[in-house]
Amino acid sequence: MRTEILCLDHGYVALVDVMGSDRTPAQCARTSFRNADADRTAEQDAKLTDYLVRNRHTTPIEFCQVRFYMKMPIFVARQLVRHRTASINEVSYRYVRAAREFYVPHVSRMQRKSESNKQGSSSETIDDPATAATMFHWIGKQAFDTYDELLNMGLAPELARAVLPCGTYTEWYWQNDLHNTLHMLRLRLDPHAQYEIRVYAEAMLELLEPVFPTIIESWRKTL
């Protein structure tokens, strides 16, 4: 079973801890009938779990918890933080020096603005994607050169970090219950979601599926 998946040019997602198992929702749901400890087969639990997920009985799924460690560009992190049910603890560039790592999209990602989606990309690349990639490299290097110079001048890190671009990589622990994690994935796996956030959502789902196969199989039926 994979526990870590590389993402984009410098990032990754790692599943570091889980609470509960594929059978937890069924066991918790039976509390309603005061028979949570009753002997049930895995097949019986799977059948109940399928019913719970497809009929949106969300509370039993919330008894499963997942914790990821993630490294991603700041702008990707800011999309994930919109899902406010997660507990997050992020590296602070007030305390540690930022690594010289910033996101440079592949030339195939240098896409034009979509004509039908105000905030999205089209499938067509711009005329000179290689030059765009060079510009990404240049501005990232210049920003980090300035950042290092400010730190060397003695400027407080909490101020020096302000010159870093939103493509700078950050890291955090991200913990949530499984129900709200799957709700986030439903949104961020959508084809209309930004490519970079979809890469991370796909990695999270790939890591979760071997741990909660029944739950996720039933969840896929609701998509």
C-alpha positions as CSV (number, residue, x, y, z in Angstrom):
1,M,0.0,0.0,0.0
2,R,1.4,3.4,-1.0
3,T,1.7,6.0,1.8
4,E,3.1,8.9,-0.2
5,I,2.5,10.2,-3.7
6,L,4.6,12.9,-5.4
7,C,2.7,15.9,-6.8
8,L,3.7,18.6,-9.2
9,D,7.4,19.5,-9.3
10,H,8.3,19.6,-5.6
11,G,5.2,18.5,-3.7
12,Y,3.7,15.3,-2.2
13,V,0.9,13.9,-0.2
14,A,1.5,11.4,2.6
15,L,-1.2,9.6,4.6
16,V,0.3,9.5,8.1
17,D,-2.5,8.3,10.3
18,V,-6.1,7.1,10.3
19,M,-8.6,6.4,13.1
20,G,-11.2,3.8,12.4
21,S,-11.5,1.2,9.6
22,D,-13.8,0.3,6.7
23,R,-16.2,-1.3,9.2
24,T,-16.3,1.6,11.7
25,P,-19.4,3.4,10.2
26,A,-21.5,0.2,10.3
27,Q,-20.5,-0.5,13.9
28,C,-21.2,3.0,15.0
29,A,-24.5,3.2,13.1
30,R,-25.8,0.2,15.1
31,T,-25.6,2.2,18.3
32,S,-29.0,3.5,17.3
33,F,-30.5,0.1,18.0
34,R,-28.2,-0.6,21.0
35,N,-26.5,-3.5,19.3
36,A,-23.2,-2.0,18.2
37,D,-21.4,-5.0,19.7
38,A,-23.5,-7.5,17.9
39,D,-21.5,-10.1,15.8
40,R,-21.7,-9.2,12.2
41,T,-19.7,-10.4,9.2
42,A,-17.6,-8.1,7.0
43,E,-20.2,-8.6,4.3
44,Q,-23.1,-7.5,6.5
45,D,-21.0,-4.4,7.6
46,A,-20.3,-3.7,3.9
47,K,-24.0,-3.9,3.0
48,L,-24.9,-1.5,5.8
49,T,-22.1,0.9,4.9
50,D,-23.2,1.0,1.3
51,Y,-26.7,1.9,2.5
52,L,-25.4,4.6,4.8
53,V,-23.2,6.3,2.2
54,R,-25.7,6.1,-0.7
55,N,-28.5,7.5,1.5
56,R,-26.3,10.2,2.9
57,H,-26.3,9.1,6.6
58,T,-23.2,11.2,7.2
59,T,-22.6,10.9,11.0
60,P,-21.3,7.3,11.0
61,I,-18.8,8.1,8.3
62,E,-17.5,11.0,10.5
63,F,-16.2,8.5,13.0
64,C,-13.4,7.7,10.6
65,Q,-10.5,10.3,10.8
66,V,-7.6,10.8,8.4
67,R,-4.4,12.7,8.7
68,F,-2.2,13.8,5.8
69,Y,1.1,15.5,5.6
70,M,1.2,17.6,2.5
71,K,3.7,19.8,0.6
72,M,2.1,22.1,-2.0
73,P,2.3,25.6,-3.5
74,I,0.7,28.2,-1.3
75,F,-2.1,28.9,-3.8
76,V,-3.1,25.2,-3.6
77,A,-3.1,25.3,0.1
78,R,-5.4,28.3,0.1
79,Q,-7.9,26.4,-1.9
80,L,-7.8,23.5,0.5
81,V,-8.2,25.8,3.5
82,R,-11.6,26.8,2.2
83,H,-12.9,23.4,3.5
84,R,-13.1,24.7,7.1
85,T,-13.9,21.4,8.8
86,A,-10.2,20.3,8.7
87,S,-7.7,20.9,11.4
88,I,-4.5,22.3,10.0
89,N,-1.0,23.0,11.4
90,E,1.3,24.7,8.8
91,V,5.0,25.4,8.7
92,S,5.6,29.0,9.6
93,Y,8.1,31.1,7.8
94,R,8.2,33.4,10.8
95,Y,10.2,30.6,12.5
96,V,12.0,28.7,9.7
97,R,13.7,29.8,6.5
98,A,11.7,29.0,3.3
99,A,13.3,26.4,1.1
100,R,14.1,27.7,-2.4
101,E,11.2,25.8,-4.0
102,F,8.5,27.3,-6.1
103,Y,6.1,25.9,-8.6
104,V,6.9,26.2,-12.3
105,P,4.1,24.7,-14.4
106,H,5.1,22.3,-17.2
107,V,5.0,23.9,-20.6
108,S,1.9,21.8,-21.4
109,R,0.1,23.6,-18.5
110,M,0.7,27.0,-20.0
111,Q,-2.9,27.3,-21.1
112,R,-5.0,30.2,-22.3
113,K,-7.8,31.6,-20.3
114,S,-11.1,29.8,-20.8
115,E,-13.7,31.6,-22.9
116,S,-16.5,29.8,-21.1
117,N,-15.2,29.8,-17.5
118,K,-14.2,33.1,-15.9
119,Q,-11.7,31.6,-13.6
120,G,-10.5,28.6,-15.5
121,S,-8.1,27.5,-18.3
122,S,-8.8,26.3,-21.8
123,S,-7.3,23.2,-23.3
124,E,-5.2,25.4,-25.7
125,T,-1.7,26.5,-24.7
126,I,-0.4,30.0,-25.3
127,D,1.8,30.7,-28.3
128,D,5.1,30.6,-26.5
129,P,4.8,28.3,-23.4
130,A,8.6,27.9,-23.1
131,T,9.0,31.7,-22.6
132,A,6.3,31.6,-19.9
133,A,8.1,28.8,-18.1
134,T,11.3,30.9,-18.2
135,M,9.5,33.8,-16.7
136,F,8.2,31.6,-13.9
137,H,11.7,30.5,-13.2
138,W,13.1,34.0,-13.4
139,I,10.6,35.6,-11.0
140,G,10.8,32.8,-8.5
141,K,14.6,33.1,-8.5
142,Q,14.5,36.9,-8.1
143,A,12.0,36.6,-5.3
144,F,14.1,34.2,-3.4
145,D,17.3,36.2,-4.1
146,T,15.5,39.2,-2.5
147,Y,14.2,37.1,0.4
148,D,17.7,35.8,1.1
149,E,19.2,39.3,0.9
150,L,16.6,40.7,3.3
151,L,17.3,38.0,5.8
152,N,21.1,38.6,5.5
153,M,20.4,42.3,6.2
154,G,18.9,41.2,9.5
155,L,15.2,41.8,8.6
156,A,12.8,39.8,10.6
157,P,11.7,36.6,8.8
158,E,8.0,37.5,9.4
159,L,8.6,40.6,7.1
160,A,11.1,39.1,4.6
161,R,8.6,36.3,3.7
162,A,6.2,38.9,2.2
163,V,8.3,39.0,-1.0
164,L,7.8,35.3,-1.7
165,P,5.4,34.4,-4.5
166,C,2.2,32.4,-3.9
167,G,3.8,29.6,-5.9
168,T,6.3,29.0,-3.0
169,Y,5.9,25.6,-1.4
170,T,4.4,25.3,2.1
171,E,3.9,22.2,4.2
172,W,1.2,21.2,6.7
173,Y,-0.6,18.5,8.6
174,W,-4.2,18.3,7.4
175,Q,-6.7,16.2,9.5
176,N,-10.4,15.7,8.9
177,D,-13.2,13.2,9.3
178,L,-13.7,11.0,6.4
179,H,-17.2,12.3,5.5
180,N,-16.0,15.9,5.1
181,T,-12.8,14.7,3.3
182,L,-14.9,12.9,0.7
183,H,-17.1,16.0,0.4
184,M,-13.9,18.0,-0.3
185,L,-12.7,15.5,-2.8
186,R,-16.1,15.5,-4.6
187,L,-15.6,19.2,-5.3
188,R,-11.8,19.2,-6.0
189,L,-11.9,16.2,-8.3
190,D,-14.5,17.9,-10.5
191,P,-13.1,18.7,-14.1
192,H,-13.8,22.4,-13.5
193,A,-11.5,22.5,-10.5
194,Q,-8.1,23.9,-11.1
195,Y,-5.6,21.3,-12.4
196,E,-3.1,21.7,-9.5
197,I,-5.7,21.1,-6.8
198,R,-7.0,18.1,-8.7
199,V,-3.5,16.6,-8.6
200,Y,-3.6,16.7,-4.8
201,A,-7.2,15.5,-4.6
202,E,-6.4,12.5,-6.8
203,A,-3.4,11.7,-4.7
204,M,-5.4,11.8,-1.5
205,L,-8.1,9.6,-2.9
206,E,-5.5,7.1,-4.2
207,L,-4.1,6.8,-0.7
208,L,-7.4,6.5,1.0
209,E,-9.0,3.9,-1.2
210,P,-6.9,0.9,0.1
211,V,-7.8,1.8,3.7
212,F,-11.5,2.4,3.2
213,P,-12.4,0.3,0.1
214,T,-16.0,-0.3,0.9
215,I,-16.8,3.3,1.9
216,I,-15.1,4.8,-1.2
217,E,-16.7,2.2,-3.5
218,S,-20.1,3.2,-2.2
219,W,-19.2,6.9,-2.3
220,R,-18.2,6.6,-6.0
221,K,-21.8,5.5,-6.7
222,T,-23.1,8.9,-5.5
223,L,-20.9,10.9,-7.9
